[in-house]
Amino acid sequence: MLIIESFGKNIFIGDQLVGYIKDNALYIKGKPFASITDDGVISYENQEIGFVDEDNSIIIRGEEVGYIDLDNNFRFYKGKLK
């Protein structure tokens, strides 16, 4: 899957809508939070912190913290983000 298919989609923590994905950025509460490359590498403050795996799992600091759902939204597991 190309990550660009998620651009314009939403970000959820559990069932709560918290943000969206636009171009190469993840926005939380309307503010840019992290960047993401077209290949799924996630960076925060210019440091690579994670990636989207081939099976659409979202991996941050070596731990699965969420996934990309069938509608291409990012869904993070509640309580997994640190």
C-alpha positions in Angstrom: 0.0 0.0 0.0 1.2 3.5 -0.8 0.9 5.8 2.2 -0.4 8.5 -0.1 -3.7 6.7 -0.1 -4.1 7.8 3.5 -3.5 11.5 2.7 -6.8 13.3 3.4 -7.9 10.6 5.8 -8.4 10.6 9.6 -6.4 9.7 12.7 -8.1 7.9 15.5 -7.1 6.8 19.0 -9.4 4.0 19.8 -12.7 5.3 18.5 -12.0 9.0 19.1 -11.2 11.1 16.0 -8.1 13.2 17.0 -6.6 14.3 13.7 -6.0 13.9 10.0 -3.3 13.2 7.4 -2.5 15.8 4.9 0.3 15.6 2.3 3.3 14.2 4.3 2.2 15.3 7.8 0.1 13.8 10.6 -2.0 16.5 12.3 -3.4 16.2 15.8 -5.9 18.7 17.0 -5.2 20.8 13.8 -1.5 21.1 14.4 1.3 19.2 12.6 2.6 16.4 14.9 4.9 14.2 12.8 5.9 13.7 9.2 5.5 10.6 7.1 7.2 9.8 3.8 5.4 8.3 0.8 7.1 5.0 1.8 5.7 5.1 5.4 8.6 6.3 7.5 7.4 8.3 10.4 9.5 11.1 11.9 9.1 13.4 14.9 11.3 16.5 15.2 13.6 15.2 12.4 14.2 11.9 14.1 12.9 8.7 12.5 10.6 7.0 15.1 8.7 4.4 13.2 7.1 3.2 10.0 4.1 1.5 8.5 4.8 -2.2 7.9 3.8 -4.2 4.8 0.7 -5.5 6.6 -0.4 -1.9 7.4 0.7 -2.1 11.0 2.0 1.1 12.5 5.2 0.5 14.3 6.6 3.2 16.7 9.9 2.6 18.6 9.7 -1.1 17.8 6.2 -1.7 19.1 3.0 -2.1 17.1 0.8 0.9 18.1 -1.9 0.8 15.5 -2.9 0.0 11.9 -4.3 1.5 8.7 -7.9 0.4 8.4 -9.8 -0.5 5.3 -10.8 3.1 4.7 -7.0 4.1 4.9 -7.5 5.9 8.2 -4.7 5.6 10.8 -6.1 3.9 14.0 -3.9 3.9 17.0 -4.6 1.5 19.9 -5.8 3.4 23.0 -3.0 3.5 25.6 -0.2 2.4 23.3 1.2 5.8 22.3 3.9 7.3 24.6 
